[in-house]
Amino acid sequence: MPKLRVISGSDVVKILESFGFVIVRQRGSHIKLKRLSVSESKEILTVPNHKEIDRGTLNGLIKQCSKFVPETELRKHFYN
């Protein structure tokens, strides 16, 4: 399995915005993103806005994102 890239919170937000998520609000160092799906259900993700996201946290974000975005699409952005 390929290794996770070292990535910042703002980079994760840019990647998720390319999949149709928009920033709803920011409280402290956490950014909340939302997108409406085809079935009109709300898809909400919270991303820590840190200079470098820990691998465990990034892995958790990828698992949450894979509920909404195909994992094959996510691999291009998050793995080497």
MOPAC internal coordinates of N, CA, C and O (Angstrom, degrees):
PM7 1SCF
backbone

  N    0.0000 0     0.00 0     0.00 0    0    0    0
  C    1.4462 1     0.00 0     0.00 0    1    0    0
  C    1.5343 1   108.50 1     0.00 0    2    1    0
  O    1.2310 1   119.85 1   -42.99 1    3    2    1
  N    1.3249 1   117.89 1   137.01 1    3    2    1
  C    1.4587 1   120.15 1   179.78 1    5    3    2
  C    1.5285 1   111.65 1   -67.94 1    6    5    3
  O    1.2310 1   121.20 1   -21.22 1    7    6    5
  N    1.3305 1   115.31 1   158.78 1    7    6    5
  C    1.4517 1   120.87 1  -178.77 1    9    7    6
  C    1.5304 1   110.69 1   -83.78 1   10    9    7
  O    1.2310 1   121.42 1   -29.25 1   11   10    9
  N    1.3318 1   114.89 1   150.75 1   11   10    9
  C    1.4569 1   120.77 1   174.64 1   13   11   10
  C    1.5232 1   109.62 1   -70.52 1   14   13   11
  O    1.2310 1   120.81 1   -38.44 1   15   14   13
  N    1.3202 1   116.05 1   141.56 1   15   14   13
  C    1.4539 1   120.33 1   175.94 1   17   15   14
  C    1.5262 1   109.92 1   -78.05 1   18   17   15
  O    1.2310 1   120.43 1   -23.72 1   19   18   17
  N    1.3167 1   116.79 1   156.28 1   19   18   17
  C    1.4569 1   121.75 1   171.05 1   21   19   18
  C    1.5195 1   105.41 1   -81.57 1   22   21   19
  O    1.2310 1   120.73 1   -57.62 1   23   22   21
  N    1.3223 1   116.20 1   122.38 1   23   22   21
  C    1.4620 1   120.27 1  -170.94 1   25   23   22
  C    1.5244 1   109.26 1  -142.58 1   26   25   23
  O    1.2310 1   120.68 1   -30.64 1   27   26   25
  N    1.3186 1   116.30 1   149.36 1   27   26   25
  C    1.4639 1   120.90 1  -179.59 1   29   27   26
  C    1.5279 1   110.05 1   -95.42 1   30   29   27
  O    1.2310 1   121.31 1   -14.03 1   31   30   29
  N    1.3111 1   115.09 1   165.97 1   31   30   29
  C    1.4598 1   120.29 1   178.72 1   33   31   30
  C    1.5118 1   112.79 1   -63.07 1   34   33   31
  O    1.2310 1   120.53 1   140.96 1   35   34   33
  N    1.3359 1   116.59 1   -39.04 1   35   34   33
  C    1.4708 1   119.15 1   179.74 1   37   35   34
  C    1.5247 1   111.12 1   -67.06 1   38   37   35
  O    1.2310 1   120.16 1   147.57 1   39   38   37
  N    1.3383 1   117.31 1   -32.43 1   39   38   37
  C    1.4673 1   120.17 1   175.72 1   41   39   38
  C    1.5295 1   110.98 1   -66.93 1   42   41   39
  O    1.2310 1   120.31 1   139.92 1   43   42   41
  N    1.3311 1   117.01 1   -40.08 1   43   42   41
  C    1.4636 1   120.91 1   177.91 1   45   43   42
  C    1.5276 1   109.96 1   -63.01 1   46   45   43
  O    1.2310 1   120.49 1   139.05 1   47   46   45
  N    1.3219 1   116.68 1   -40.95 1   47   46   45
  C    1.4627 1   120.69 1   178.73 1   49   47   46
  C    1.5274 1   110.13 1   -61.98 1   50   49   47
  O    1.2310 1   119.76 1   136.97 1   51   50   49
  N    1.3277 1   118.06 1   -43.03 1   51   50   49
  C    1.4680 1   121.48 1   178.71 1   53   51   50
  C    1.5289 1   111.12 1   -62.22 1   54   53   51
  O    1.2310 1   120.80 1   138.58 1   55   54   53
  N    1.3346 1   116.08 1   -41.42 1   55   54   53
  C    1.4642 1   120.17 1   178.70 1   57   55   54
  C    1.5235 1   110.17 1   -62.68 1   58   57   55
  O    1.2310 1   120.39 1   133.91 1   59   58   57
  N    1.3383 1   116.86 1   -46.09 1   59   58   57
  C    1.4626 1   120.07 1  -178.58 1   61   59   58
  C    1.5316 1   111.61 1   -68.32 1   62   61   59
  O    1.2310 1   119.99 1   148.53 1   63   62   61
  N    1.3229 1   117.63 1   -31.47 1   63   62   61
  C    1.4649 1   119.81 1   175.93 1   65   63   62
  C    1.5180 1   110.87 1   -65.21 1   66   65   63
  O    1.2310 1   120.07 1   149.24 1   67   66   65
  N    1.3286 1   117.46 1   -30.76 1   67   66   65
  C    1.4612 1   119.98 1   177.18 1   69   67   66
  C    1.5316 1   111.87 1   -68.26 1   70   69   67
  O    1.2310 1   120.29 1   160.61 1   71   70   69
  N    1.3472 1   117.05 1   -19.39 1   71   70   69
  C    1.4577 1   122.08 1   176.77 1   73   71   70
  C    1.5287 1   112.18 1   -95.62 1   74   73   71
  O    1.2310 1   119.94 1  -171.75 1   75   74   73
  N    1.3280 1   117.71 1     8.25 1   75   74   73
  C    1.4556 1   120.68 1   175.14 1   77   75   74
  C    1.5136 1   115.69 1    99.97 1   78   77   75
  O    1.2310 1   119.61 1  -177.06 1   79   78   77
  N    1.3116 1   118.35 1     2.94 1   79   78   77
  C    1.4607 1   120.68 1   176.54 1   81   79   78
  C    1.5216 1   109.38 1   -78.90 1   82   81   79
  O    1.2310 1   120.23 1   -32.09 1   83   82   81
  N    1.3174 1   117.16 1   147.91 1   83   82   81
  C    1.4631 1   122.49 1   176.39 1   85   83   82
  C    1.5269 1   108.87 1  -126.67 1   86   85   83
  O    1.2310 1   121.24 1   -30.58 1   87   86   85
  N    1.3186 1   115.24 1   149.42 1   87   86   85
  C    1.4649 1   120.30 1   178.54 1   89   87   86
  C    1.5167 1   108.67 1   -73.35 1   90   89   87
  O    1.2310 1   121.12 1   -55.10 1   91   90   89
  N    1.3313 1   115.46 1   124.90 1   91   90   89
  C    1.4564 1   121.33 1   178.77 1   93   91   90
  C    1.5202 1   109.74 1   -92.85 1   94   93   91
  O    1.2310 1   121.13 1   131.89 1   95   94   93
  N    1.3393 1   115.45 1   -48.11 1   95   94   93
  C    1.4525 1   119.65 1   179.23 1   97   95   94
  C    1.5154 1   109.72 1  -163.49 1   98   97   95
  O    1.2310 1   121.80 1   -13.26 1   99   98   97
  N    1.3398 1   114.15 1   166.74 1   99   98   97
  C    1.4515 1   120.54 1   174.84 1  101   99   98
  C    1.5150 1   107.73 1  -134.17 1  102  101   99
  O    1.2310 1   121.26 1   -47.84 1  103  102  101
  N    1.3008 1   115.19 1   132.16 1  103  102  101
  C    1.4538 1   120.78 1   177.06 1  105  103  102
  C    1.5207 1   107.24 1  -129.60 1  106  105  103
  O    1.2310 1   120.95 1   -67.22 1  107  106  105
  N    1.3221 1   115.78 1   112.78 1  107  106  105
  C    1.4543 1   119.76 1  -175.01 1  109  107  106
  C    1.5123 1   109.81 1    67.01 1  110  109  107
  O    1.2310 1   120.50 1    52.70 1  111  110  109
  N    1.3112 1   116.64 1  -127.30 1  111  110  109
  C    1.4609 1   120.08 1  -178.19 1  113  111  110
  C    1.5259 1   112.23 1  -102.84 1  114  113  111
  O    1.2310 1   119.78 1  -161.57 1  115  114  113
  N    1.3206 1   118.03 1    18.43 1  115  114  113
  C    1.4615 1   120.54 1   179.66 1  117  115  114
  C    1.5243 1   110.16 1  -116.80 1  118  117  115
  O    1.2310 1   121.41 1   -48.52 1  119  118  117
  N    1.3232 1   114.91 1   131.48 1  119  118  117
  C    1.4639 1   122.38 1  -179.32 1  121  119  118
  C    1.5129 1   108.37 1  -108.01 1  122  121  119
  O    1.2310 1   120.70 1   -50.05 1  123  122  121
  N    1.3256 1   116.27 1   129.95 1  123  122  121
  C    1.4565 1   121.43 1   178.80 1  125  123  122
  C    1.5285 1   108.26 1  -103.10 1  126  125  123
  O    1.2310 1   120.91 1   -53.93 1  127  126  125
  N    1.3276 1   115.86 1   126.07 1  127  126  125
  C    1.4649 1   122.67 1   179.81 1  129  127  126
  C    1.5221 1   109.27 1  -115.42 1  130  129  127
  O    1.2310 1   121.24 1   -31.65 1  131  130  129
  N    1.3340 1   115.23 1   148.35 1  131  130  129
  C    1.4674 1   120.01 1  -178.22 1  133  131  130
  C    1.5164 1   109.00 1  -141.85 1  134  133  131
  O    1.2310 1   121.73 1   -29.23 1  135  134  133
  N    1.3216 1   114.29 1   150.77 1  135  134  133
  C    1.4654 1   120.06 1   171.64 1  137  135  134
  C    1.5159 1   107.96 1  -149.16 1  138  137  135
  O    1.2310 1   120.71 1   -32.80 1  139  138  137
  N    1.3197 1   116.26 1   147.20 1  139  138  137
  C    1.4567 1   121.67 1   176.23 1  141  139  138
  C    1.5172 1   108.28 1   -92.79 1  142  141  139
  O    1.2310 1   120.53 1   -50.01 1  143  142  141
  N    1.3153 1   116.59 1   129.99 1  143  142  141
  C    1.4549 1   120.21 1   179.60 1  145  143  142
  C    1.5218 1   109.86 1   -87.26 1  146  145  143
  O    1.2310 1   121.17 1    -2.12 1  147  146  145
  N    1.2972 1   115.36 1   177.88 1  147  146  145
  C    1.4599 1   121.29 1  -179.58 1  149  147  146
  C    1.5274 1   110.58 1   -61.48 1  150  149  147
  O    1.2310 1   120.32 1   144.71 1  151  150  149
  N    1.3277 1   116.99 1   -35.29 1  151  150  149
  C    1.4623 1   120.91 1  -178.78 1  153  151  150
  C    1.5310 1   111.79 1   -86.16 1  154  153  151
  O    1.2310 1   120.60 1  -164.35 1  155  154  153
  N    1.3474 1   116.45 1    15.65 1  155  154  153
  C    1.4614 1   123.12 1   177.60 1  157  155  154
  C    1.5243 1   113.53 1    63.90 1  158  157  155
  O    1.2310 1   119.75 1  -160.77 1  159  158  157
  N    1.3247 1   118.08 1    19.23 1  159  158  157
  C    1.4604 1   120.11 1   175.26 1  161  159  158
  C    1.5308 1   108.26 1   -89.66 1  162  161  159
  O    1.2310 1   120.66 1   -31.52 1  163  162  161
  N    1.3133 1   116.35 1   148.48 1  163  162  161
  C    1.4607 1   121.24 1  -179.57 1  165  163  162
  C    1.5172 1   109.50 1   -84.53 1  166  165  163
  O    1.2310 1   121.08 1   -48.03 1  167  166  165
  N    1.3097 1   115.54 1   131.97 1  167  166  165
  C    1.4565 1   121.78 1   176.24 1  169  167  166
  C    1.5191 1   106.61 1  -113.18 1  170  169  167
  O    1.2310 1   120.12 1   -66.66 1  171  170  169
  N    1.3345 1   117.37 1   113.34 1  171  170  169
  C    1.4557 1   122.54 1  -174.04 1  173  171  170
  C    1.5256 1   110.14 1  -119.46 1  174  173  171
  O    1.2310 1   120.82 1   -46.10 1  175  174  173
  N    1.3284 1   116.04 1   133.90 1  175  174  173
  C    1.4633 1   122.92 1   176.77 1  177  175  174
  C    1.5267 1   108.93 1  -131.50 1  178  177  175
  O    1.2310 1   120.33 1   -34.09 1  179  178  177
  N    1.3243 1   116.97 1   145.91 1  179  178  177
  C    1.4514 1   122.27 1   176.13 1  181  179  178
  C    1.5169 1   108.58 1  -118.02 1  182  181  179
  O    1.2310 1   121.15 1   -52.68 1  183  182  181
  N    1.3374 1   115.41 1   127.32 1  183  182  181
  C    1.4614 1   121.51 1  -176.53 1  185  183  182
  C    1.5238 1   109.09 1  -120.78 1  186  185  183
  O    1.2310 1   119.77 1   -51.31 1  187  186  185
  N    1.3431 1   118.04 1   128.69 1  187  186  185
  C    1.4601 1   119.40 1   174.88 1  189  187  186
  C    1.5309 1   110.00 1   -73.16 1  190  189  187
  O    1.2310 1   120.33 1   -48.18 1  191  190  189
  N    1.3068 1   116.97 1   131.82 1  191  190  189
  C    1.4613 1   121.46 1  -178.55 1  193  191  190
  C    1.5261 1   109.39 1   -91.26 1  194  193  191
  O    1.2310 1   121.00 1  -108.82 1  195  194  193
  N    1.3363 1   115.70 1    71.18 1  195  194  193
  C    1.4487 1   121.92 1  -179.80 1  197  195  194
  C    1.5260 1   109.41 1  -108.74 1  198  197  195
  O    1.2310 1   120.71 1   -20.13 1  199  198  197
  N    1.3271 1   116.24 1   159.87 1  199  198  197
  C    1.4638 1   120.09 1   179.40 1  201  199  198
  C    1.5221 1   111.34 1   -64.66 1  202  201  199
  O    1.2310 1   121.04 1   145.54 1  203  202  201
  N    1.3235 1   115.61 1   -34.46 1  203  202  201
  C    1.4621 1   121.10 1   178.39 1  205  203  202
  C    1.5205 1   108.15 1  -142.52 1  206  205  203
  O    1.2310 1   120.47 1   -57.88 1  207  206  205
  N    1.3120 1   116.70 1   122.12 1  207  206  205
  C    1.4646 1   121.26 1  -178.89 1  209  207  206
  C    1.5286 1   108.32 1   -87.82 1  210  209  207
  O    1.2310 1   120.45 1   -46.48 1  211  210  209
  N    1.3389 1   116.74 1   133.52 1  211  210  209
  C    1.4598 1   121.48 1   177.57 1  213  211  210
  C    1.5251 1   110.24 1   -59.96 1  214  213  211
  O    1.2310 1   120.86 1   -28.42 1  215  214  213
  N    1.3166 1   115.96 1   151.58 1  215  214  213
  C    1.4676 1   120.53 1  -177.54 1  217  215  214
  C    1.5212 1   112.45 1   -62.25 1  218  217  215
  O    1.2310 1   120.00 1   140.61 1  219  218  217
  N    1.3262 1   117.60 1   -39.39 1  219  218  217
  C    1.4642 1   120.27 1   179.09 1  221  219  218
  C    1.5127 1   111.79 1   -64.64 1  222  221  219
  O    1.2310 1   120.64 1   138.52 1  223  222  221
  N    1.3230 1   116.38 1   -41.48 1  223  222  221
  C    1.4631 1   121.29 1   177.99 1  225  223  222
  C    1.5234 1   110.20 1   -65.85 1  226  225  223
  O    1.2310 1   120.64 1   136.59 1  227  226  225
  N    1.3235 1   116.38 1   -43.41 1  227  226  225
  C    1.4601 1   120.66 1   178.95 1  229  227  226
  C    1.5210 1   111.08 1   -63.51 1  230  229  227
  O    1.2310 1   120.53 1   140.40 1  231  230  229
  N    1.3202 1   116.60 1   -39.60 1  231  230  229
  C    1.4663 1   120.94 1   177.65 1  233  231  230
  C    1.5292 1   110.28 1   -62.93 1  234  233  231
  O    1.2310 1   120.27 1   139.45 1  235  234  233
  N    1.3285 1   117.09 1   -40.55 1  235  234  233
  C    1.4630 1   120.85 1   176.58 1  237  235  234
  C    1.5159 1   112.22 1   -64.45 1  238  237  235
  O    1.2310 1   120.48 1   140.09 1  239  238  237
  N    1.3340 1   116.70 1   -39.91 1  239  238  237
  C    1.4654 1   120.67 1   177.37 1  241  239  238
  C    1.5312 1   111.35 1   -62.88 1  242  241  239
  O    1.2310 1   121.27 1   139.15 1  243  242  241
  N    1.3278 1   115.17 1   -40.85 1  243  242  241
  C    1.4696 1   119.21 1   179.49 1  245  243  242
  C    1.5230 1   110.39 1   -64.10 1  246  245  243
  O    1.2310 1   120.25 1   139.45 1  247  246  245
  N    1.3416 1   117.13 1   -40.55 1  247  246  245
  C    1.4651 1   120.44 1   177.98 1  249  247  246
  C    1.5301 1   110.96 1   -63.01 1  250  249  247
  O    1.2310 1   120.41 1   139.08 1  251  250  249
  N    1.3420 1   116.81 1   -40.92 1  251  250  249
  C    1.4651 1   119.87 1   177.82 1  253  251  250
  C    1.5202 1   110.84 1   -66.37 1  254  253  251
  O    1.2310 1   120.45 1   137.31 1  255  254  253
  N    1.3281 1   116.75 1   -42.69 1  255  254  253
  C    1.4626 1   121.09 1  -179.56 1  257  255  254
  C    1.5225 1   111.67 1   -64.31 1  258  257  255
  O    1.2310 1   120.73 1   145.98 1  259  258  257
  N    1.3352 1   116.21 1   -34.02 1  259  258  257
  C    1.4657 1   119.10 1  -176.94 1  261  259  258
  C    1.5264 1   112.34 1   -67.49 1  262  261  259
  O    1.2310 1   119.89 1   167.06 1  263  262  261
  N    1.3354 1   117.82 1   -12.94 1  263  262  261
  C    1.4652 1   120.31 1   172.94 1  265  263  262
  C    1.5227 1   110.73 1   -70.58 1  266  265  263
  O    1.2310 1   120.76 1   152.55 1  267  266  265
  N    1.3381 1   116.16 1   -27.45 1  267  266  265
  C    1.4601 1   121.69 1  -174.27 1  269  267  266
  C    1.5297 1   113.83 1  -110.05 1  270  269  267
  O    1.2310 1   120.50 1   150.01 1  271  270  269
  N    1.3381 1   116.65 1   -29.99 1  271  270  269
  C    1.4641 1   122.57 1  -176.07 1  273  271  270
  C    1.5258 1   107.72 1  -123.85 1  274  273  271
  O    1.2310 1   119.41 1   -42.39 1  275  274  273
  N    1.3411 1   118.74 1   137.61 1  275  274  273
  C    1.4686 1   120.03 1   179.12 1  277  275  274
  C    1.5335 1   111.53 1   -56.54 1  278  277  275
  O    1.2310 1   121.12 1   -42.47 1  279  278  277
  N    1.3224 1   115.47 1   137.53 1  279  278  277
  C    1.4602 1   120.53 1  -175.56 1  281  279  278
  C    1.5236 1   112.10 1   -64.41 1  282  281  279
  O    1.2310 1   119.79 1   151.25 1  283  282  281
  N    1.3217 1   118.01 1   -28.75 1  283  282  281
  C    1.4591 1   120.27 1   178.28 1  285  283  282
  C    1.5256 1   110.91 1   -63.96 1  286  285  283
  O    1.2310 1   120.24 1   145.56 1  287  286  285
  N    1.3212 1   117.15 1   -34.44 1  287  286  285
  C    1.4655 1   121.29 1   177.86 1  289  287  286
  C    1.5279 1   110.63 1   -71.37 1  290  289  287
  O    1.2310 1   120.24 1   143.80 1  291  290  289
  N    1.3269 1   117.15 1   -36.20 1  291  290  289
  C    1.4541 1   121.47 1  -178.22 1  293  291  290
  C    1.5253 1   111.86 1   -71.33 1  294  293  291
  O    1.2310 1   120.08 1   146.44 1  295  294  293
  N    1.3191 1   117.44 1   -33.56 1  295  294  293
  C    1.4693 1   121.32 1  -177.23 1  297  295  294
  C    1.5233 1   111.98 1   -58.19 1  298  297  295
  O    1.2310 1   120.17 1   143.92 1  299  298  297
  N    1.3220 1   117.28 1   -36.08 1  299  298  297
  C    1.4638 1   121.19 1  -179.54 1  301  299  298
  C    1.5190 1   111.74 1   -58.51 1  302  301  299
  O    1.2310 1   120.74 1   146.12 1  303  302  301
  N    1.3257 1   116.19 1   -33.88 1  303  302  301
  C    1.4499 1   120.88 1  -172.71 1  305  303  302
  C    1.5274 1   113.45 1   -93.64 1  306  305  303
  O    1.2310 1   119.60 1   149.45 1  307  306  305
  N    1.3185 1   118.38 1   -30.55 1  307  306  305
  C    1.4558 1   120.90 1  -170.76 1  309  307  306
  C    1.5229 1   115.45 1  -105.55 1  310  309  307
  O    1.2310 1   119.86 1   163.40 1  311  310  309
  N    1.3266 1   117.87 1   -16.60 1  311  310  309
  C    1.4773 1   121.13 1  -177.80 1  313  311  310
  C    1.5193 1   111.11 1  -114.81 1  314  313  311
  O    1.2310 1   121.00 1   -28.42 1  315  314  313
  N    1.3510 1   115.70 1   151.58 1  315  314  313
  C    1.4724 1   120.98 1   176.17 1  317  315  314
  C    1.4947 1   110.80 1   -74.51 1  318  317  315
  O    1.2310 1   120.10 1   180.00 1  319  318  317

